[in-house]
């Protein structure tokens, strides 16, 4: 008998199939779509949740947890990357992106939720076994056990440089924003540690869903009958859905009589509509109308005065979204697909013009947290010529005595005051209108005459508005 035949037989350890967790698998799929396809979570997540509900995999609590895992991981990505980097023996760029997504989900459960640490680690390792395989699941397990050794404050003391040594890098790590974004926002605020910390913290909070009751089609009274609905803070047409209300469940939203619209966007439209003009007030233009939220509100406000709105959008598919938003407007309107820098209308045609120009979107980081990691400082140079061209066209499109509103969803000075100052040098027959008195109930609008809204001060996106009157 050979030596081998005399060895006792060791039974094979049965191979356990990984347990599939629909919530975490869905969260992982959403993060992969954001990373691989440059998708936005607010566009990717709803259809995934809807499909899961239809299959019977999800209830309301599951959907809430999946949403928290996706948005929490994206918002805190910079902080979690710094912590994970301290727990691995190689540069993060050498770790496969799907593995980083799983580690981010695990770090968020450990450091940003009330999930018990042992449950956070075991659930994430199980997810790794399903989506990455056993080998990489062991790596995930080892890293997360290191992450679990400290709470968030403990980690921040280790991975964030002291504020006194490097204020911008400290804030970037602690509040999970790229350093260049911290610097730009700080410049826009005008300095001071308290203000920038409050703003960065507000960027990391989950925003409430805000609805707009489109005049002549719906009322705030109708919307306030919805569960967990409360009045808006500033706009007379705004209603907020607290406790994660679902706008798709609101009848007026399904019918297009109301819409989802941040209160900052509503205030921009209201300020333009309230600005004094000299003479007639019959024809308004929304020169960058897609996807149609501001156009729908402006169209309704114009209809109340017997005025007509022309909504122009360069991209035909986005012009279709504008047409859908305006469908049912109580007064006449027109939607056209046109390049706002080469317009088909004659100069001086309009009494009021709004151009909400394409921008970096740094004012909406609460809603699109992935944008902070996607944008680069050089993007400003890409937007600058278009922003100036659109403002020039707007000024040429308005008649003498009429008003132009230049708006951005970015507080970056290169996209706001710098654009306005540069363009107005070429148009001496213009004057800035003080926009602040047009929103008398809204505090802390800045030094004027333009307006800057802020998430930490107003609970809105960081919308900017300058009003300009043609004087000759």
C-alpha positions as CSV (number, residue, x, y, z in Angstrom):
1,X,0.0,0.0,0.0
2,X,1.4,3.4,-1.0
3,X,2.0,6.2,1.6
4,X,-0.7,8.2,-0.2
5,X,-3.3,5.4,0.1
6,X,-2.7,5.3,3.9
7,X,-3.4,9.1,4.3
8,X,-6.8,9.8,5.9
9,X,-9.4,11.2,3.5
10,X,-10.2,14.8,4.2
11,X,-13.7,15.7,3.3
12,X,-14.0,18.6,0.9
13,X,-15.3,21.8,2.5
14,X,-18.6,22.4,0.8
15,X,-18.6,25.5,-1.4
16,X,-21.1,28.0,-0.1
17,X,-22.9,30.0,-2.8
18,X,-22.8,33.7,-2.1
19,X,-26.0,35.2,-0.8
20,X,-27.4,37.8,-3.2
21,X,-28.5,41.0,-1.5
22,X,-30.8,42.9,-4.0
23,X,-30.3,46.3,-2.2
24,X,-26.5,46.2,-2.3
25,X,-26.3,44.7,-5.8
26,X,-28.5,47.5,-7.1
27,X,-26.4,50.1,-5.4
28,X,-23.3,48.6,-6.9
29,X,-24.9,48.6,-10.4
30,X,-25.8,52.3,-10.0
31,X,-22.2,53.2,-9.0
32,X,-20.8,51.2,-11.9
33,X,-23.1,53.1,-14.4
34,X,-21.9,56.4,-12.9
35,X,-18.3,55.4,-13.3
36,X,-18.3,53.6,-16.6
37,X,-20.9,55.6,-18.6
38,X,-20.4,59.0,-17.0
39,X,-24.1,58.7,-16.0
40,X,-25.8,60.7,-13.3
41,X,-27.2,58.9,-10.3
42,X,-30.4,60.9,-10.3
43,X,-31.0,59.5,-13.8
44,X,-29.7,56.0,-13.3
45,X,-31.3,55.2,-9.9
46,X,-35.0,55.7,-10.5
47,X,-35.4,53.1,-13.3
48,X,-33.3,50.6,-11.4
49,X,-35.6,51.1,-8.3
50,X,-38.7,50.9,-10.5
51,X,-37.6,47.6,-12.0
52,X,-36.8,46.2,-8.6
53,X,-40.2,47.1,-7.3
54,X,-41.9,45.5,-10.3
55,X,-40.0,42.3,-9.7
56,X,-41.1,42.3,-6.1
57,X,-37.5,42.5,-4.7
58,X,-38.0,45.9,-3.0
59,X,-40.2,47.7,-0.6
60,X,-40.0,51.3,0.5
61,X,-37.3,50.7,3.1
62,X,-35.2,48.8,0.6
63,X,-35.4,51.7,-1.9
64,X,-34.5,54.2,0.8
65,X,-31.4,52.2,1.8
66,X,-30.3,51.7,-1.8
67,X,-30.7,55.5,-2.4
68,X,-28.7,56.3,0.8
69,X,-25.9,53.9,-0.2
70,X,-25.5,55.3,-3.7
71,X,-25.7,59.0,-2.8
72,X,-23.8,58.7,0.4
73,X,-21.0,56.8,-1.3
74,X,-20.8,59.4,-4.1
75,X,-20.9,62.4,-1.8
76,X,-18.2,61.1,0.5
77,X,-16.1,59.5,-2.2
78,X,-13.1,61.8,-1.6
79,X,-13.1,61.2,2.1
80,X,-13.5,57.4,1.7
81,X,-10.8,57.2,-0.9
82,X,-8.4,58.9,1.5
83,X,-9.3,56.4,4.2
84,X,-9.1,53.3,1.9
85,X,-5.8,54.6,0.6
86,X,-4.4,54.4,4.1
87,X,-5.6,50.8,4.4
88,X,-4.1,49.3,1.2
89,X,-0.5,48.7,0.2
90,X,-0.7,50.1,-3.3
91,X,-1.8,53.4,-5.0
92,X,-5.6,53.6,-5.5
93,X,-5.2,54.0,-9.2
94,X,-3.9,50.4,-9.2
95,X,-7.1,49.0,-7.6
96,X,-9.7,48.0,-10.1
97,X,-12.6,50.5,-10.2
98,X,-15.3,47.8,-9.4
99,X,-13.3,46.9,-6.3
100,X,-13.1,50.6,-5.3
101,X,-16.9,50.9,-5.7
102,X,-17.5,47.9,-3.4
103,X,-15.0,49.4,-0.9
104,X,-16.7,52.7,-1.1
105,X,-20.1,51.1,-0.3
106,X,-18.5,49.3,2.6
107,X,-16.8,52.4,4.0
108,X,-20.0,54.4,3.8
109,X,-21.9,51.7,5.7
110,X,-19.1,51.6,8.4
111,X,-18.5,55.3,8.7
112,X,-21.7,57.1,7.4
113,X,-24.6,55.0,8.6
114,X,-25.9,53.3,11.7
115,X,-25.4,49.8,10.3
116,X,-23.5,47.7,12.9
117,X,-19.8,47.3,11.9
118,X,-19.9,43.5,11.7
119,X,-23.1,43.6,9.6
120,X,-21.5,46.3,7.3
121,X,-18.4,44.2,6.7
122,X,-20.1,40.9,6.2
123,X,-22.8,42.3,3.9
124,X,-20.1,44.1,1.8
125,X,-17.9,41.0,1.6
126,X,-20.9,38.9,0.5
127,X,-21.6,41.5,-2.2
128,X,-17.9,41.3,-3.3
129,X,-18.3,37.5,-3.6
130,X,-21.3,37.9,-5.9
131,X,-20.0,40.7,-8.1
132,X,-16.2,40.3,-7.9
133,X,-15.5,36.7,-7.0
134,X,-13.9,35.0,-4.0
135,X,-10.4,36.2,-4.5
136,X,-11.1,39.9,-4.5
137,X,-13.7,39.4,-1.8
138,X,-10.8,38.4,0.5
139,X,-9.1,41.7,-0.3
140,X,-12.3,43.6,0.4
141,X,-12.6,41.8,3.7
142,X,-9.1,42.7,4.8
143,X,-9.4,46.3,3.8
144,X,-12.8,46.8,5.5
145,X,-11.6,45.2,8.7
146,X,-8.9,47.9,8.8
147,X,-11.4,50.7,8.0
148,X,-13.6,49.4,10.9
149,X,-10.9,50.0,13.5
150,X,-11.8,53.7,13.7
151,X,-14.9,55.9,13.4
152,X,-15.1,58.7,10.9
153,X,-13.7,61.4,13.2
154,X,-10.8,59.1,14.2
155,X,-10.0,58.5,10.5
156,X,-10.2,62.2,9.7
157,X,-7.6,63.0,12.4
158,X,-5.3,60.5,10.6
159,X,-5.8,61.3,6.9
160,X,-6.7,65.0,6.8
161,X,-3.8,67.5,7.1
162,X,-4.3,70.0,10.0
163,X,-6.3,73.1,9.0
164,X,-3.4,75.3,10.2
165,X,-1.0,73.6,7.8
166,X,-3.1,73.4,4.7
167,X,-6.7,74.9,5.0
168,X,-7.9,73.9,1.5
169,X,-6.6,70.4,1.6
170,X,-8.0,69.9,5.1
171,X,-11.4,71.0,4.0
172,X,-11.2,68.9,0.8
173,X,-10.6,65.7,2.7
174,X,-13.0,66.4,5.6
175,X,-15.8,67.6,3.4
176,X,-15.1,65.4,0.4
177,X,-14.7,68.1,-2.3
178,X,-11.8,68.4,-4.8
179,X,-9.3,71.0,-3.6
180,X,-9.9,73.3,-6.6
181,X,-13.6,73.3,-5.9
182,X,-13.0,74.2,-2.3
183,X,-10.8,77.1,-3.4
184,X,-13.3,78.4,-6.0
185,X,-16.3,78.2,-3.6
186,X,-14.2,80.0,-0.9
187,X,-13.4,82.8,-3.3
188,X,-17.1,83.1,-4.2
189,X,-18.1,83.4,-0.6
190,X,-15.5,86.0,0.1
191,X,-13.5,84.2,2.8
192,X,-14.1,83.1,6.4
193,X,-13.8,79.5,7.7
194,X,-17.4,79.2,9.1
195,X,-19.1,80.1,5.7
196,X,-17.1,77.6,3.6
197,X,-17.5,74.8,6.2
198,X,-21.3,75.4,6.3
199,X,-21.5,75.4,2.5
200,X,-19.4,72.2,2.1
201,X,-21.5,70.5,4.8
202,X,-24.7,71.6,3.0
203,X,-23.4,70.1,-0.3
204,X,-23.2,66.8,1.5
205,X,-26.8,66.8,2.8
206,X,-29.6,65.1,0.9
207,X,-31.8,67.8,-0.6
208,X,-35.6,67.7,-0.2
209,X,-37.7,67.3,-3.3
210,X,-39.2,70.7,-4.2
211,X,-42.2,71.0,-6.4
212,X,-43.5,74.0,-8.3
213,X,-47.3,74.7,-8.8
214,X,-47.5,76.1,-12.3
215,X,-49.8,79.1,-12.2
216,X,-53.1,78.6,-13.9
217,X,-52.6,74.8,-13.9
218,X,-52.1,73.9,-10.2
219,X,-51.9,75.6,-6.8
220,X,-49.8,75.1,-3.7
221,X,-53.0,74.3,-1.9
222,X,-53.5,71.3,-4.1
223,X,-49.9,70.1,-3.6
224,X,-50.0,70.7,0.2
225,X,-52.7,68.0,0.4
226,X,-50.0,65.5,-0.4
227,X,-48.5,63.5,2.5
228,X,-45.4,65.1,4.1
229,X,-45.8,68.2,2.0
230,X,-44.9,71.7,3.5
231,X,-44.7,75.2,2.0
232,X,-41.6,76.4,0.3
233,X,-39.3,78.8,2.0
234,X,-39.2,81.6,-0.5
235,X,-41.2,81.0,-3.7
236,X,-45.0,81.4,-3.5
237,X,-45.3,78.5,-6.0
238,X,-43.0,76.1,-4.1
239,X,-43.9,73.0,-2.0
240,X,-41.4,70.8,-0.4
241,X,-41.8,67.0,0.1
242,X,-40.2,66.0,3.3
243,X,-39.3,62.4,4.4
244,X,-38.3,61.4,0.9
245,X,-41.6,62.0,-0.8
246,X,-42.0,60.5,-4.3
247,X,-42.9,63.2,-6.9
248,X,-44.1,60.6,-9.3
249,X,-46.9,59.8,-6.9
250,X,-48.3,63.3,-7.1
251,X,-51.2,63.6,-9.5
252,X,-50.4,67.2,-10.6
253,X,-46.8,66.2,-11.4
254,X,-47.9,63.2,-13.4
255,X,-50.3,65.4,-15.4
256,X,-47.6,68.2,-16.0
257,X,-49.6,70.8,-14.0
258,X,-46.8,70.9,-11.5
259,X,-43.2,69.9,-11.7
260,X,-40.0,69.2,-9.8
261,X,-38.0,72.4,-9.6
262,X,-35.5,73.7,-7.1
263,X,-36.6,76.8,-5.3
264,X,-33.5,78.6,-6.6
265,X,-34.6,78.1,-10.2
266,X,-38.1,79.4,-9.3
267,X,-36.6,82.5,-7.8
268,X,-34.5,83.2,-10.9
269,X,-37.7,83.1,-13.1
270,X,-39.7,85.2,-10.6
271,X,-37.0,87.9,-10.4
272,X,-36.9,88.2,-14.2
273,X,-40.7,88.3,-14.4
274,X,-40.8,91.0,-11.6
275,X,-38.1,93.2,-13.1
276,X,-39.4,96.6,-14.3
277,X,-39.4,97.2,-18.0
278,X,-40.1,100.4,-19.9
279,X,-43.0,100.3,-22.3
280,X,-44.6,97.1,-23.7
281,X,-44.4,93.7,-22.0
282,X,-45.7,91.3,-24.6
283,X,-43.0,89.0,-25.7
284,X,-40.6,87.0,-23.5
285,X,-37.7,84.7,-24.4
286,X,-36.1,81.8,-22.6
287,X,-33.0,81.4,-24.7
288,X,-31.6,78.2,-23.1
289,X,-34.9,76.5,-22.3
290,X,-34.0,72.8,-21.9
291,X,-35.2,70.8,-20.1
292,X,-38.1,73.2,-19.5
293,X,-38.6,73.9,-15.8
294,X,-38.0,77.6,-15.9
295,X,-39.8,77.9,-19.3
296,X,-42.9,76.3,-17.8
297,X,-43.0,78.8,-14.9
298,X,-42.1,81.8,-17.1
299,X,-44.8,80.7,-19.7
300,X,-47.4,80.6,-16.9
301,X,-46.3,84.0,-15.5
302,X,-46.3,85.5,-19.0
303,X,-49.8,84.2,-19.6
304,X,-51.1,86.0,-16.5
305,X,-50.1,89.3,-18.2
306,X,-51.2,88.4,-21.7
307,X,-47.6,88.0,-22.8
308,X,-46.2,85.2,-25.0
309,X,-43.2,83.1,-24.2
310,X,-40.8,81.8,-26.9
311,X,-38.7,78.9,-25.5
312,X,-35.6,78.2,-27.6
313,X,-33.4,75.2,-27.1
314,X,-30.5,74.1,-29.4
315,X,-30.8,70.3,-28.9
316,X,-34.0,68.9,-30.6
317,X,-34.5,66.2,-28.0
318,X,-34.3,68.8,-25.2
319,X,-36.6,71.0,-27.1
320,X,-39.1,68.1,-27.0
321,X,-38.7,68.1,-23.2
322,X,-39.5,71.8,-23.1
323,X,-42.6,71.3,-25.3
324,X,-43.8,68.6,-22.9
325,X,-43.2,70.9,-19.8
326,X,-45.2,73.7,-21.5
327,X,-48.0,71.5,-22.8
328,X,-51.2,72.9,-21.2
329,X,-49.8,76.3,-20.5
330,X,-52.7,78.7,-19.9
331,X,-51.6,81.2,-22.6
332,X,-49.9,81.1,-26.0
333,X,-46.3,80.1,-26.4
334,X,-43.8,78.8,-29.0
335,X,-41.1,76.2,-28.6
336,X,-38.3,76.2,-31.2
337,X,-35.0,74.3,-31.7
338,X,-32.4,77.0,-32.4
339,X,-28.8,77.9,-31.6
340,X,-28.9,80.7,-29.1
341,X,-25.7,82.2,-30.4
342,X,-27.1,82.4,-34.0
343,X,-30.8,83.1,-33.4
344,X,-33.5,83.1,-36.1
345,X,-35.3,86.1,-34.6
346,X,-34.6,89.7,-35.3
347,X,-32.5,91.9,-32.9
348,X,-34.6,93.8,-30.3
349,X,-37.6,91.4,-30.6
350,X,-38.1,90.7,-26.9
351,X,-39.1,92.6,-23.8
352,X,-37.7,90.1,-21.4
353,X,-34.9,87.5,-22.0
354,X,-33.6,84.8,-19.8
355,X,-30.4,82.9,-20.5
356,X,-29.6,80.1,-18.0
357,X,-26.3,79.2,-19.6
358,X,-24.5,75.9,-19.7
359,X,-21.9,75.8,-16.8
360,X,-19.9,73.5,-14.5
361,X,-23.0,72.9,-12.3
362,X,-21.0,73.5,-9.1
363,X,-24.1,75.0,-7.6
364,X,-26.0,71.7,-7.7
365,X,-23.5,69.4,-6.0
366,X,-26.2,68.3,-3.5
367,X,-28.3,66.8,-6.3
368,X,-25.4,65.6,-8.6
369,X,-22.6,64.7,-6.2
370,X,-20.7,62.8,-8.8
371,X,-20.2,66.1,-10.7
372,X,-17.6,67.3,-8.2
373,X,-15.3,64.4,-9.2
374,X,-16.0,64.7,-12.9
375,X,-15.4,68.4,-13.4
376,X,-11.9,69.8,-13.9
377,X,-10.6,73.4,-13.7
378,X,-10.0,73.4,-17.4
379,X,-13.7,72.9,-18.0
380,X,-14.2,76.6,-17.2
381,X,-12.2,77.5,-20.3
382,X,-14.5,75.3,-22.3
383,X,-17.7,77.0,-21.1
384,X,-16.4,80.6,-21.1
385,X,-16.8,81.4,-24.8
386,X,-20.3,80.0,-25.0
387,X,-21.4,81.8,-21.9
388,X,-20.2,85.1,-23.3
389,X,-21.7,84.5,-26.7
390,X,-25.1,83.6,-25.2
391,X,-25.1,86.7,-23.1
392,X,-24.2,88.9,-26.1
393,X,-27.0,87.4,-28.1
394,X,-29.4,87.9,-25.3
395,X,-28.5,91.6,-25.1
396,X,-29.0,92.0,-28.8
397,X,-32.3,90.2,-28.7
398,X,-33.9,92.5,-26.1
399,X,-35.3,95.9,-27.1
400,X,-34.3,99.2,-25.5
401,X,-36.0,99.4,-22.1
402,X,-36.2,95.6,-21.8
403,X,-34.4,93.4,-19.4
404,X,-32.0,90.4,-19.7
405,X,-31.5,87.8,-17.0
406,X,-28.1,86.0,-17.0
407,X,-28.3,82.9,-14.8
408,X,-26.0,80.0,-13.9
409,X,-26.2,77.0,-11.6
410,X,-22.6,77.8,-10.5
411,X,-21.3,80.3,-8.1
412,X,-17.8,80.2,-9.6
413,X,-16.7,83.8,-10.2
414,X,-15.3,82.9,-13.6
415,X,-18.9,81.8,-14.7
416,X,-20.8,84.7,-13.0
417,X,-19.4,88.2,-12.4
418,X,-16.5,87.7,-14.8
419,X,-18.7,86.9,-17.7
420,X,-21.1,89.8,-17.0
421,X,-18.3,92.3,-16.6
422,X,-16.5,91.2,-19.8
423,X,-19.6,91.3,-21.9
424,X,-20.9,94.6,-20.6
425,X,-17.7,96.3,-21.6
426,X,-18.8,95.8,-25.2
427,X,-22.3,97.1,-24.5
428,X,-22.0,100.6,-23.0
429,X,-25.8,101.2,-23.5
430,X,-26.7,98.8,-20.7
431,X,-27.1,99.0,-16.9
432,X,-27.2,96.4,-14.1
433,X,-30.5,96.3,-12.3
434,X,-30.5,95.7,-8.6
435,X,-32.2,92.3,-8.4
436,X,-32.4,92.1,-4.6
437,X,-35.5,94.2,-4.1
438,X,-37.4,91.9,-6.5
439,X,-37.1,89.1,-3.9
440,X,-37.9,91.1,-0.8
441,X,-38.5,88.1,1.5
442,X,-35.2,86.3,0.7
443,X,-32.3,87.4,3.0
444,X,-28.5,87.3,2.4
445,X,-28.5,87.8,-1.4
446,X,-25.1,89.4,-1.5
447,X,-23.7,92.8,-2.1
448,X,-25.7,93.3,-5.2
449,X,-26.8,94.4,-7.7
450,X,-26.6,90.7,-8.7
451,X,-27.9,87.8,-6.6
452,X,-26.1,84.7,-5.4
453,X,-28.1,82.0,-3.6
454,X,-26.5,79.3,-1.4
455,X,-27.5,75.9,-0.2
456,X,-26.4,76.7,3.4
457,X,-28.1,80.0,3.6
458,X,-31.3,79.5,1.5
459,X,-31.7,75.7,1.2
460,X,-31.5,76.1,-2.6
461,X,-29.0,75.3,-5.3
462,X,-26.3,78.0,-5.7
463,X,-28.0,79.9,-8.5
464,X,-26.6,83.2,-9.7
465,X,-28.6,85.9,-11.4
466,X,-27.6,89.3,-13.0
467,X,-30.3,91.5,-14.4
468,X,-29.3,93.9,-17.2
469,X,-31.4,96.6,-18.9
470,X,-30.8,97.9,-22.4
471,X,-30.7,101.7,-22.2
472,X,-29.9,102.5,-25.8
